[in-house]
Amino acid sequence: EEFLDNITNANKYLEDLIVEKRITKQEYIDHILLPLKFGAVSLASKTNAKIVPYAITGDYKFRSKNLTIRFGKAFKTINDLEKSNEKLYKEVEKLMKQNLKEEN
């Protein structure tokens, strides 16, 4: 039951770990983004579309005052989906870290 609660309330669980000093705020920031699947880069490659990386941080509540959405520069994928996916991951990670630094 605790496991299911932690999964459905992951952000609260991580914030509790920070409060309990089991992880640092920097560790939280460094590990907040999970690995990306290849769907976006695969579809963009097949349709010759650009990908616009973006990051959303803050409270997902109606009329939230601290919700931040940051968009990166659009880019074209290359034939190597692994490298394109890595580029997308790094761009989203960079945007999230910028958001989180501004929030603190």
N, CA, C and O atoms as a GROMACS GRO file, in nm:
protein
  416
    1GLU      N    1   0.082  -0.119   0.000
    1GLU     CA    2   0.000   0.000   0.000
    1GLU      C    3   0.087   0.127   0.000
    1GLU      O    4   0.058   0.224  -0.069
    2GLU      N    5   0.195   0.123   0.079
    2GLU     CA    6   0.287   0.237   0.083
    2GLU      C    7   0.350   0.260  -0.055
    2GLU      O    8   0.367   0.374  -0.098
    3PHE      N    9   0.386   0.150  -0.122
    3PHE     CA   10   0.445   0.159  -0.255
    3PHE      C   11   0.349   0.229  -0.352
    3PHE      O   12   0.390   0.320  -0.424
    4LEU      N   13   0.223   0.186  -0.355
    4LEU     CA   14   0.124   0.246  -0.444
    4LEU      C   15   0.103   0.393  -0.411
    4LEU      O   16   0.089   0.476  -0.500
    5ASP      N   17   0.100   0.426  -0.282
    5ASP     CA   18   0.084   0.565  -0.241
    5ASP      C   19   0.202   0.649  -0.288
    5ASP      O   20   0.184   0.762  -0.334
    6ASN      N   21   0.323   0.595  -0.277
    6ASN     CA   22   0.442   0.669  -0.321
    6ASN      C   23   0.444   0.690  -0.471
    6ASN      O   24   0.490   0.794  -0.519
    7ILE      N   25   0.396   0.592  -0.546
    7ILE     CA   26   0.393   0.607  -0.692
    7ILE      C   27   0.290   0.711  -0.735
    7ILE      O   28   0.318   0.794  -0.822
    8THR      N   29   0.174   0.707  -0.675
    8THR     CA   30   0.069   0.801  -0.716
    8THR      C   31   0.094   0.941  -0.662
    8THR      O   32   0.036   1.038  -0.711
    9ASN      N   33   0.178   0.953  -0.560
    9ASN     CA   34   0.212   1.084  -0.503
    9ASN      C   35   0.364   1.101  -0.503
    9ASN      O   36   0.422   1.140  -0.402
   10ALA      N   37   0.426   1.072  -0.616
   10ALA     CA   38   0.572   1.070  -0.624
   10ALA      C   39   0.636   1.203  -0.584
   10ALA      O   40   0.737   1.204  -0.514
   11ASN      N   41   0.580   1.314  -0.629
   11ASN     CA   42   0.640   1.442  -0.597
   11ASN      C   43   0.639   1.468  -0.447
   11ASN      O   44   0.738   1.517  -0.391
   12LYS      N   45   0.528   1.435  -0.380
   12LYS     CA   46   0.520   1.453  -0.235
   12LYS      C   47   0.621   1.362  -0.167
   12LYS      O   48   0.687   1.403  -0.071
   13TYR      N   49   0.634   1.240  -0.215
   13TYR     CA   50   0.730   1.146  -0.157
   13TYR      C   51   0.872   1.201  -0.169
   13TYR      O   52   0.949   1.196  -0.073
   14LEU      N   53   0.907   1.253  -0.287
   14LEU     CA   54   1.041   1.308  -0.306
   14LEU      C   55   1.064   1.431  -0.218
   14LEU      O   56   1.172   1.449  -0.161
   15GLU      N   57   0.962   1.516  -0.207
   15GLU     CA   58   0.975   1.633  -0.119
   15GLU      C   59   0.993   1.589   0.026
   15GLU      O   60   1.068   1.653   0.100
   16ASP      N   61   0.926   1.481   0.068
   16ASP     CA   62   0.945   1.428   0.203
   16ASP      C   63   1.088   1.379   0.222
   16ASP      O   64   1.146   1.397   0.330
   17LEU      N   65   1.146   1.318   0.120
   17LEU     CA   66   1.285   1.273   0.129
   17LEU      C   67   1.380   1.391   0.146
   17LEU      O   68   1.481   1.380   0.216
   18ILE      N   69   1.349   1.503   0.083
   18ILE     CA   70   1.430   1.623   0.099
   18ILE      C   71   1.418   1.675   0.242
   18ILE      O   72   1.518   1.707   0.306
   19VAL      N   73   1.295   1.683   0.293
   19VAL     CA   74   1.271   1.731   0.429
   19VAL      C   75   1.343   1.642   0.530
   19VAL      O   76   1.402   1.691   0.627
   20GLU      N   77   1.339   1.511   0.508
   20GLU     CA   78   1.405   1.417   0.598
   20GLU      C   79   1.556   1.413   0.577
   20GLU      O   80   1.626   1.339   0.646
   21LYS      N   81   1.606   1.491   0.482
   21LYS     CA   82   1.749   1.498   0.448
   21LYS      C   83   1.806   1.364   0.402
   21LYS      O   84   1.924   1.334   0.425
   22ARG      N   85   1.720   1.283   0.337
   22ARG     CA   86   1.767   1.157   0.279
   22ARG      C   87   1.820   1.180   0.138
   22ARG      O   88   1.904   1.104   0.091
   23ILE      N   89   1.772   1.285   0.072
   23ILE     CA   90   1.829   1.330  -0.055
   23ILE      C   91   1.839   1.483  -0.047
   23ILE      O   92   1.770   1.547   0.033
   24THR      N   93   1.924   1.539  -0.132
   24THR     CA   94   1.937   1.685  -0.137
   24THR      C   95   1.846   1.740  -0.246
   24THR      O   96   1.800   1.666  -0.333
   25LYS      N   97   1.822   1.869  -0.240
   25LYS     CA   98   1.741   1.934  -0.343
   25LYS      C   99   1.808   1.917  -0.480
   25LYS      O  100   1.740   1.897  -0.580
   26GLN      N  101   1.941   1.924  -0.483
   26GLN     CA  102   2.014   1.908  -0.609
   26GLN      C  103   1.997   1.766  -0.664
   26GLN      O  104   1.982   1.750  -0.785
   27GLU      N  105   1.998   1.665  -0.579
   27GLU     CA  106   1.976   1.527  -0.625
   27GLU      C  107   1.836   1.513  -0.683
   27GLU      O  108   1.816   1.445  -0.784
   28TYR      N  109   1.740   1.578  -0.620
   28TYR     CA  110   1.603   1.578  -0.672
   28TYR      C  111   1.599   1.639  -0.811
   28TYR      O  112   1.539   1.582  -0.902
   29ILE      N  113   1.661   1.754  -0.827
   29ILE     CA  114   1.663   1.823  -0.957
   29ILE      C  115   1.735   1.739  -1.062
   29ILE      O  116   1.690   1.729  -1.176
   30ASP      N  117   1.848   1.679  -1.023
   30ASP     CA  118   1.927   1.601  -1.117
   30ASP      C  119   1.857   1.475  -1.166
   30ASP      O  120   1.891   1.424  -1.273
   31HIS      N  121   1.760   1.422  -1.090
   31HIS     CA  122   1.696   1.295  -1.126
   31HIS      C  123   1.546   1.307  -1.148
   31HIS      O  124   1.475   1.207  -1.140
   32ILE      N  125   1.498   1.426  -1.176
   32ILE     CA  126   1.354   1.448  -1.189
   32ILE      C  127   1.298   1.397  -1.323
   32ILE      O  128   1.179   1.368  -1.333
   33LEU      N  129   1.381   1.388  -1.424
   33LEU     CA  130   1.334   1.351  -1.558
   33LEU      C  131   1.364   1.204  -1.586
   33LEU      O  132   1.478   1.160  -1.578
   34LEU      N  133   1.260   1.128  -1.617
   34LEU     CA  134   1.276   0.987  -1.651
   34LEU      C  135   1.323   0.972  -1.796
   34LEU      O  136   1.309   1.066  -1.874
   35PRO      N  137   1.378   0.856  -1.833
   35PRO     CA  138   1.420   0.835  -1.972
   35PRO      C  139   1.302   0.851  -2.068
   35PRO      O  140   1.189   0.818  -2.034
   36LEU      N  141   1.331   0.902  -2.187
   36LEU     CA  142   1.228   0.925  -2.288
   36LEU      C  143   1.215   0.803  -2.379
   36LEU      O  144   1.314   0.734  -2.405
   37LYS      N  145   1.095   0.776  -2.425
   37LYS     CA  146   1.072   0.673  -2.526
   37LYS      C  147   1.108   0.733  -2.663
   37LYS      O  148   1.140   0.852  -2.671
   38PHE      N  149   1.103   0.654  -2.767
   38PHE     CA  150   1.144   0.700  -2.900
   38PHE      C  151   1.030   0.747  -2.988
   38PHE      O  152   1.052   0.780  -3.104
   39GLY      N  153   0.908   0.751  -2.936
   39GLY     CA  154   0.792   0.786  -3.017
   39GLY      C  155   0.801   0.922  -3.082
   39GLY      O  156   0.775   0.935  -3.202
   40ALA      N  157   0.837   1.023  -3.006
   40ALA     CA  158   0.841   1.160  -3.060
   40ALA      C  159   0.946   1.173  -3.170
   40ALA      O  160   0.917   1.227  -3.277
   41VAL      N  161   1.066   1.124  -3.145
   41VAL     CA  162   1.171   1.138  -3.247
   41VAL      C  163   1.145   1.049  -3.367
   41VAL      O  164   1.179   1.085  -3.480
   42SER      N  165   1.085   0.933  -3.345
   42SER     CA  166   1.053   0.844  -3.455
   42SER      C  167   0.947   0.906  -3.547
   42SER      O  168   0.962   0.907  -3.669
   43LEU      N  169   0.841   0.959  -3.487
   43LEU     CA  170   0.735   1.023  -3.565
   43LEU      C  171   0.788   1.147  -3.638
   43LEU      O  172   0.755   1.169  -3.755
   44ALA      N  173   0.868   1.227  -3.569
   44ALA     CA  174   0.924   1.347  -3.632
   44ALA      C  175   1.014   1.309  -3.749
   44ALA      O  176   1.014   1.377  -3.852
   45SER      N  177   1.090   1.203  -3.734
   45SER     CA  178   1.179   1.157  -3.840
   45SER      C  179   1.098   1.109  -3.962
   45SER      O  180   1.132   1.139  -4.076
   46LYS      N  181   0.992   1.034  -3.936
   46LYS     CA  182   0.911   0.980  -4.045
   46LYS      C  183   0.831   1.088  -4.119
   46LYS      O  184   0.804   1.074  -4.238
   47THR      N  185   0.795   1.194  -4.049
   47THR     CA  186   0.712   1.299  -4.110
   47THR      C  187   0.792   1.425  -4.146
   47THR      O  188   0.736   1.523  -4.195
   48ASN      N  189   0.924   1.420  -4.122
   48ASN     CA  190   1.012   1.533  -4.151
   48ASN      C  191   0.969   1.659  -4.073
   48ASN      O  192   0.983   1.771  -4.122
   49ALA      N  193   0.918   1.638  -3.954
   49ALA     CA  194   0.873   1.750  -3.870
   49ALA      C  195   0.982   1.790  -3.772
   49ALA      O  196   1.076   1.714  -3.745
   50LYS      N  197   0.969   1.910  -3.719
   50LYS     CA  198   1.061   1.956  -3.615
   50LYS      C  199   1.003   1.919  -3.479
   50LYS      O  200   0.882   1.904  -3.463
   51ILE      N  201   1.092   1.905  -3.383
   51ILE     CA  202   1.052   1.879  -3.245
   51ILE      C  203   1.077   2.006  -3.165
   51ILE      O  204   1.184   2.066  -3.175
   52VAL      N  205   0.979   2.046  -3.085
   52VAL     CA  206   0.994   2.162  -2.997
   52VAL      C  207   1.001   2.109  -2.854
   52VAL      O  208   0.899   2.067  -2.798
   53PRO      N  209   1.120   2.110  -2.793
   53PRO     CA  210   1.130   2.064  -2.655
   53PRO      C  211   1.064   2.164  -2.560
   53PRO      O  212   1.069   2.285  -2.584
   54TYR      N  213   1.003   2.114  -2.454
   54TYR     CA  214   0.943   2.203  -2.355
   54TYR      C  215   0.947   2.136  -2.218
   54TYR      O  216   0.960   2.014  -2.206
   55ALA      N  217   0.937   2.219  -2.115
   55ALA     CA  218   0.935   2.170  -1.977
   55ALA      C  219   0.826   2.244  -1.900
   55ALA      O  220   0.808   2.365  -1.916
   56ILE      N  221   0.756   2.170  -1.816
   56ILE     CA  222   0.653   2.228  -1.731
   56ILE      C  223   0.689   2.194  -1.587
   56ILE      O  224   0.710   2.078  -1.553
   57THR      N  225   0.694   2.296  -1.502
   57THR     CA  226   0.721   2.275  -1.360
   57THR      C  227   0.625   2.360  -1.278
   57THR      O  228   0.567   2.456  -1.329
   58GLY      N  229   0.610   2.325  -1.152
   58GLY     CA  230   0.524   2.401  -1.062
   58GLY      C  231   0.399   2.323  -1.028
   58GLY      O  232   0.392   2.202  -1.047
   59ASP      N  233   0.300   2.394  -0.975
   59ASP     CA  234   0.175   2.332  -0.933
   59ASP      C  235   0.079   2.318  -1.050
   59ASP      O  236   0.054   2.414  -1.123
   60TYR      N  237   0.025   2.199  -1.067
   60TYR     CA  238  -0.073   2.173  -1.172
   60TYR      C  239  -0.212   2.192  -1.115
   60TYR      O  240  -0.294   2.100  -1.114
   61LYS      N  241  -0.238   2.311  -1.067
   61LYS     CA  242  -0.368   2.341  -1.008
   61LYS      C  243  -0.432   2.456  -1.083
   61LYS      O  244  -0.364   2.540  -1.143
   62PHE      N  245  -0.564   2.459  -1.079
   62PHE     CA  246  -0.638   2.566  -1.144
   62PHE      C  247  -0.593   2.701  -1.087
   62PHE      O  248  -0.587   2.718  -0.965
   63ARG      N  249  -0.562   2.795  -1.175
   63ARG     CA  250  -0.517   2.929  -1.138
   63ARG      C  251  -0.389   2.929  -1.055
   63ARG      O  252  -0.372   3.013  -0.966
   64SER      N  253  -0.301   2.836  -1.084
   64SER     CA  254  -0.173   2.828  -1.014
   64SER      C  255  -0.089   2.950  -1.047
   64SER      O  256  -0.086   2.995  -1.162
   65LYS      N  257  -0.022   3.002  -0.948
   65LYS     CA  258   0.062   3.120  -0.968
   65LYS      C  259   0.208   3.083  -0.996
   65LYS      O  260   0.288   3.169  -1.035
   66ASN      N  261   0.244   2.957  -0.974
   66ASN     CA  262   0.384   2.921  -0.995
   66ASN      C  263   0.404   2.813  -1.102
   66ASN      O  264   0.506   2.743  -1.099
   67LEU      N  265   0.313   2.798  -1.192
   67LEU     CA  266   0.329   2.705  -1.303
   67LEU      C  267   0.416   2.771  -1.409
   67LEU      O  268   0.388   2.883  -1.453
   68THR      N  269   0.522   2.703  -1.451
   68THR     CA  270   0.613   2.758  -1.550
   68THR      C  271   0.622   2.663  -1.669
   68THR      O  272   0.646   2.543  -1.653
   69ILE      N  273   0.603   2.718  -1.787
   69ILE     CA  274   0.618   2.642  -1.911
   69ILE      C  275   0.728   2.712  -1.991
   69ILE      O  276   0.718   2.831  -2.019
   70ARG      N  277   0.831   2.638  -2.026
   70ARG     CA  278   0.943   2.696  -2.100
   70ARG      C  279   0.964   2.613  -2.227
   70ARG      O  280   0.972   2.491  -2.222
   71PHE      N  281   0.974   2.682  -2.340
   71PHE     CA  282   0.995   2.616  -2.468
   71PHE      C  283   1.139   2.636  -2.514
   71PHE      O  284   1.197   2.743  -2.497
   72GLY      N  285   1.194   2.530  -2.572
   72GLY     CA  286   1.329   2.537  -2.629
   72GLY      C  287   1.322   2.563  -2.777
   72GLY      O  288   1.214   2.583  -2.834
   73LYS      N  289   1.437   2.563  -2.838
   73LYS     CA  290   1.447   2.587  -2.982
   73LYS      C  291   1.412   2.459  -3.059
   73LYS      O  292   1.460   2.350  -3.026
   74ALA      N  293   1.327   2.474  -3.160
   74ALA     CA  294   1.287   2.359  -3.243
   74ALA      C  295   1.409   2.303  -3.318
   74ALA      O  296   1.498   2.377  -3.358
   75PHE      N  297   1.409   2.172  -3.335
   75PHE     CA  298   1.519   2.110  -3.410
   75PHE      C  299   1.466   1.993  -3.493
   75PHE      O  300   1.363   1.933  -3.462
   76LYS      N  301   1.540   1.963  -3.600
   76LYS     CA  302   1.510   1.849  -3.687
   76LYS      C  303   1.583   1.727  -3.635
   76LYS      O  304   1.695   1.736  -3.585
   77THR      N  305   1.520   1.613  -3.648
   77THR     CA  306   1.586   1.489  -3.608
   77THR      C  307   1.686   1.449  -3.715
   77THR      O  308   1.680   1.494  -3.829
   78ILE      N  309   1.779   1.363  -3.675
   78ILE     CA  310   1.872   1.306  -3.772
   78ILE      C  311   1.834   1.158  -3.788
   78ILE      O  312   1.745   1.109  -3.718
   79ASN      N  313   1.899   1.089  -3.879
   79ASN     CA  314   1.864   0.949  -3.904
   79ASN      C  315   1.889   0.858  -3.784
   79ASN      O  316   1.828   0.752  -3.773
   80ASP      N  317   1.979   0.899  -3.695
   80ASP     CA  318   2.010   0.820  -3.575
   80ASP      C  319   1.911   0.858  -3.464
   80ASP      O  320   1.926   0.961  -3.398
   81LEU      N  321   1.809   0.774  -3.445
   81LEU     CA  322   1.705   0.803  -3.347
   81LEU      C  323   1.761   0.809  -3.205
   81LEU      O  324   1.712   0.886  -3.122
   82GLU      N  325   1.861   0.729  -3.176
   82GLU     CA  326   1.923   0.729  -3.044
   82GLU      C  327   1.982   0.867  -3.012
   82GLU      O  328   1.961   0.920  -2.903
   83LYS      N  329   2.055   0.923  -3.107
   83LYS     CA  330   2.116   1.055  -3.086
   83LYS      C  331   2.010   1.165  -3.080
   83LYS      O  332   2.021   1.258  -3.001
   84SER      N  333   1.908   1.155  -3.164
   84SER     CA  334   1.799   1.253  -3.161
   84SER      C  335   1.725   1.249  -3.028
   84SER      O  336   1.690   1.354  -2.973
   85ASN      N  337   1.702   1.129  -2.977
   85ASN     CA  338   1.633   1.114  -2.850
   85ASN      C  339   1.719   1.169  -2.735
   85ASN      O  340   1.668   1.231  -2.642
   86GLU      N  341   1.848   1.147  -2.744
   86GLU     CA  342   1.941   1.199  -2.643
   86GLU      C  343   1.941   1.353  -2.645
   86GLU      O  344   1.944   1.417  -2.540
   87LYS      N  345   1.938   1.410  -2.765
   87LYS     CA  346   1.934   1.556  -2.778
   87LYS      C  347   1.805   1.610  -2.717
   87LYS      O  348   1.807   1.710  -2.645
   88LEU      N  349   1.693   1.546  -2.745
   88LEU     CA  350   1.565   1.590  -2.688
   88LEU      C  351   1.569   1.581  -2.536
   88LEU      O  352   1.524   1.673  -2.467
   89TYR      N  353   1.621   1.472  -2.483
   89TYR     CA  354   1.631   1.454  -2.338
   89TYR      C  355   1.713   1.567  -2.275
   89TYR      O  356   1.673   1.628  -2.176
   90LYS      N  357   1.830   1.594  -2.335
   90LYS     CA  358   1.918   1.698  -2.280
   90LYS      C  359   1.853   1.835  -2.285
   90LYS      O  360   1.870   1.915  -2.192
   91GLU      N  361   1.780   1.864  -2.391
   91GLU     CA  362   1.713   1.993  -2.403
   91GLU      C  363   1.602   2.008  -2.298
   91GLU      O  364   1.590   2.112  -2.234
   92VAL      N  365   1.521   1.903  -2.282
   92VAL     CA  366   1.413   1.908  -2.183
   92VAL      C  367   1.472   1.919  -2.042
   92VAL      O  368   1.423   1.994  -1.959
   93GLU      N  369   1.578   1.843  -2.017
   93GLU     CA  370   1.644   1.848  -1.885
   93GLU      C  371   1.696   1.989  -1.856
   93GLU      O  372   1.681   2.040  -1.745
   94LYS      N  373   1.757   2.051  -1.956
   94LYS     CA  374   1.810   2.187  -1.940
   94LYS      C  375   1.696   2.285  -1.908
   94LYS      O  376   1.709   2.370  -1.820
   95LEU      N  377   1.586   2.273  -1.979
   95LEU     CA  378   1.472   2.361  -1.957
   95LEU      C  379   1.412   2.341  -1.818
   95LEU      O  380   1.376   2.438  -1.751
   96MET      N  381   1.402   2.216  -1.775
   96MET     CA  382   1.348   2.188  -1.641
   96MET      C  383   1.437   2.248  -1.532
   96MET      O  384   1.388   2.306  -1.436
   97LYS      N  385   1.567   2.232  -1.548
   97LYS     CA  386   1.660   2.286  -1.449
   97LYS      C  387   1.652   2.439  -1.445
   97LYS      O  388   1.661   2.499  -1.338
   98GLN      N  389   1.635   2.502  -1.561
   98GLN     CA  390   1.619   2.648  -1.563
   98GLN      C  391   1.492   2.688  -1.488
   98GLN      O  392   1.494   2.782  -1.409
   99ASN      N  393   1.383   2.616  -1.511
   99ASN     CA  394   1.259   2.643  -1.440
   99ASN      C  395   1.275   2.629  -1.290
   99ASN      O  396   1.232   2.715  -1.214
  100LEU      N  397   1.337   2.520  -1.249
  100LEU     CA  398   1.351   2.492  -1.106
  100LEU      C  399   1.444   2.592  -1.037
  100LEU      O  400   1.422   2.627  -0.921
  101LYS      N  401   1.547   2.639  -1.107
  101LYS     CA  402   1.635   2.741  -1.048
  101LYS      C  403   1.561   2.871  -1.027
  101LYS      O  404   1.582   2.939  -0.927
  102GLU      N  405   1.474   2.906  -1.122
  102GLU     CA  406   1.398   3.030  -1.109
  102GLU      C  407   1.293   3.021  -0.999
  102GLU      O  408   1.260   3.122  -0.937
  103GLU      N  409   1.241   2.900  -0.973
  103GLU     CA  410   1.141   2.883  -0.869
  103GLU      C  411   1.202   2.896  -0.730
  103GLU      O  412   1.133   2.935  -0.635
  104ASN      N  413   1.330   2.864  -0.717
  104ASN     CA  414   1.395   2.868  -0.585
  104ASN      C  415   1.459   2.999  -0.556
  104ASN      O  416   1.516   3.017  -0.449
   0.00000   0.00000   0.00000
